[in-house]
Each structure stands twice: as C-alpha cells, then as structure tokens.
Amino acid sequence: MKQQQAAGRKGIPDKVYFRIGEVSDLVGVDPHVLRYWETEFKVVRPRRAKSNQRLYRRQDVENLQLIKTLLHNEGYTISGARKLLQDQDRKEEIIAKEEREKQLEQDVLEKRLDSIKKELRKIQQILALKSLRY
C-alpha cells in the first residue's frame, strides 16, 4: 500500500533501480524496444550491474514513459521526439543558468546592502555622539 502511494501519479514504485522487465511493464513496451530506444535517445542511459544487467533509474523510467507518449500517442517520429527532448534539455539548462545568475546577483545585492547598513549605523553613532556634545 505504501509503495503504491509513493509511486505518485506516474505509477512508478518508490525504488532506486529497476530491471528491464520491470521497466518494460511500467512503460508498456517490450524489452527489445527499450534497448532500441537506449540507442536512439541520450536521455536514457541505464547503469550496468556487476552481472551486466541494465539498471534503470527513476528518471530513465520517466523519460521512457515520455518517449512512449511522444511516439505512440502524439505521433512524433524518433528524430522528432529526439529533437523535442534535446530542446527541452536546453531549456532546462538555460533556466538553471538563469537561476544561478539570479542567485549570484541576489548574493551580491545582499552583501552590498549589509555594507550600506553598517555605514548607516556608523553615521547614526557619529550623529548620536555629536548630539550629546551639544
């Protein structure tokens, strides 16, 4: 029951690695299709166990489900789906870069703001001392 709840909306069990038979059942295609898609799509790169069995990560399974949807349901060709996934990866890279740049800019602004606060406190102390003298 808990495993089904952790599976989320995509129906993927909460596991680190999946064997090709499990992935085949989850995605709904034969294992030979999965092996072929590995050669066609860079986003699917299962690791190999010591026994040389393919071990798919959760991200691989999600990508395979997306590939199946693109090819079988939305009518994309393999090259069209590959291009779409590459464009998606580029967009994610650009977004990540923009987020890093924003964070850097925010850090610089926070440091500058801290230095301004320190300067204002010094000025406040100087003014307080001057007002005591008069």
MARMAR-342255 format. One record per residue (C-alpha): residue number from 1; x, y, z. Coordinates in nm, 2 decimals, decimal comma, always signed. Last residue first. Layout:
REM MARMAR-342255
NUM	X	Y	Z
...
//
This chain:
REM MARMAR-342255
134	+2,57	+7,00	+2,20
133	+2,81	+6,71	+2,28
132	+2,53	+6,45	+2,30
131	+2,41	+6,54	+1,96
130	+2,76	+6,49	+1,82
129	+2,78	+6,14	+1,97
128	+2,43	+6,04	+1,83
127	+2,53	+6,17	+1,49
126	+2,85	+5,96	+1,49
125	+2,66	+5,66	+1,60
124	+2,40	+5,71	+1,32
123	+2,68	+5,75	+1,07
122	+2,84	+5,43	+1,19
121	+2,50	+5,25	+1,17
120	+2,44	+5,39	+0,82
119	+2,78	+5,25	+0,71
118	+2,70	+4,91	+0,85
117	+2,36	+4,91	+0,67
116	+2,53	+5,00	+0,35
115	+2,77	+4,71	+0,39
114	+2,49	+4,48	+0,45
113	+2,30	+4,60	+0,14
112	+2,61	+4,55	-0,07
111	+2,64	+4,19	+0,06
110	+2,27	+4,13	-0,01
109	+2,30	+4,28	-0,36
108	+2,60	+4,05	-0,44
107	+2,41	+3,75	-0,31
106	+2,10	+3,84	-0,51
105	+2,31	+3,87	-0,83
104	+2,46	+3,53	-0,77
103	+2,12	+3,38	-0,70
102	+1,98	+3,54	-1,02
101	+2,28	+3,41	-1,22
100	+2,23	+3,06	-1,08
99	+1,85	+3,08	-1,17
98	+1,94	+3,20	-1,52
97	+2,18	+2,90	-1,56
96	+1,92	+2,66	-1,44
95	+1,66	+2,80	-1,68
94	+1,90	+2,78	-1,97
93	+1,99	+2,42	-1,88
92	+1,62	+2,33	-1,86
91	+1,55	+2,50	-2,19
90	+1,84	+2,30	-2,35
89	+1,71	+1,98	-2,21
88	+1,36	+2,05	-2,35
87	+1,52	+2,13	-2,69
86	+1,70	+1,79	-2,67
85	+1,38	+1,62	-2,58
84	+1,20	+1,78	-2,87
83	+1,48	+1,69	-3,11
82	+1,48	+1,33	-3,00
81	+1,10	+1,31	-3,04
80	+1,12	+1,45	-3,39
79	+1,40	+1,21	-3,48
78	+1,20	+0,91	-3,34
77	+0,89	+1,03	-3,53
76	+0,62	+1,20	-3,33
75	+0,26	+1,08	-3,35
74	+0,13	+1,21	-3,01
73	+0,02	+0,88	-2,87
72	+0,28	+0,62	-2,97
71	+0,60	+0,82	-3,03
70	+0,56	+1,11	-2,79
69	+0,38	+0,90	-2,52
68	+0,64	+0,63	-2,55
67	+0,92	+0,88	-2,52
66	+0,76	+1,04	-2,21
65	+0,73	+0,70	-2,05
64	+1,09	+0,63	-2,13
63	+1,19	+0,96	-1,98
62	+1,01	+0,88	-1,66
61	+1,17	+0,53	-1,65
60	+1,52	+0,69	-1,70
59	+1,45	+0,94	-1,43
58	+1,36	+0,66	-1,19
57	+1,69	+0,49	-1,26
56	+1,73	+0,19	-1,49
55	+1,96	-0,09	-1,41
54	+2,06	-0,30	-1,71
53	+2,20	-0,63	-1,63
52	+2,58	-0,68	-1,67
51	+2,60	-0,91	-1,37
50	+2,81	-0,64	-1,20
49	+2,51	-0,42	-1,26
48	+2,50	-0,18	-1,56
47	+2,37	+0,17	-1,55
46	+2,08	+0,28	-1,77
45	+2,13	+0,57	-2,01
44	+1,80	+0,71	-2,14
43	+1,84	+1,08	-2,20
42	+2,07	+1,01	-2,50
41	+1,78	+0,88	-2,71
40	+1,83	+0,65	-3,01
39	+2,05	+0,37	-2,88
38	+1,86	+0,35	-2,55
37	+1,54	+0,35	-2,75
36	+1,65	+0,02	-2,91
35	+1,71	-0,15	-2,58
34	+1,36	-0,03	-2,46
33	+1,20	-0,17	-2,77
32	+1,38	-0,50	-2,72
31	+1,23	-0,51	-2,36
30	+0,88	-0,50	-2,50
29	+0,66	-0,19	-2,44
28	+0,41	-0,09	-2,17
27	+0,63	+0,17	-1,98
26	+0,58	+0,01	-1,64
25	+0,59	-0,35	-1,76
24	+0,90	-0,29	-1,97
23	+1,06	-0,11	-1,68
22	+1,00	-0,41	-1,46
21	+1,15	-0,64	-1,72
20	+1,45	-0,41	-1,78
19	+1,54	-0,40	-1,41
18	+1,46	-0,11	-1,19
17	+1,68	+0,10	-0,96
16	+1,62	+0,34	-0,68
15	+1,27	+0,23	-0,58
14	+0,95	+0,41	-0,50
13	+0,72	+0,24	-0,75
12	+0,64	+0,42	-1,07
11	+0,27	+0,46	-1,14
10	+0,31	+0,81	-1,30
9	+0,08	+0,98	-1,05
8	+0,29	+0,90	-0,75
7	+0,46	+0,57	-0,67
6	+0,48	+0,66	-0,30
5	+0,12	+0,57	-0,25
4	+0,16	+0,24	-0,43
3	+0,47	+0,16	-0,22
2	+0,27	+0,25	+0,09
1	+0,00	+0,00	+0,00
//
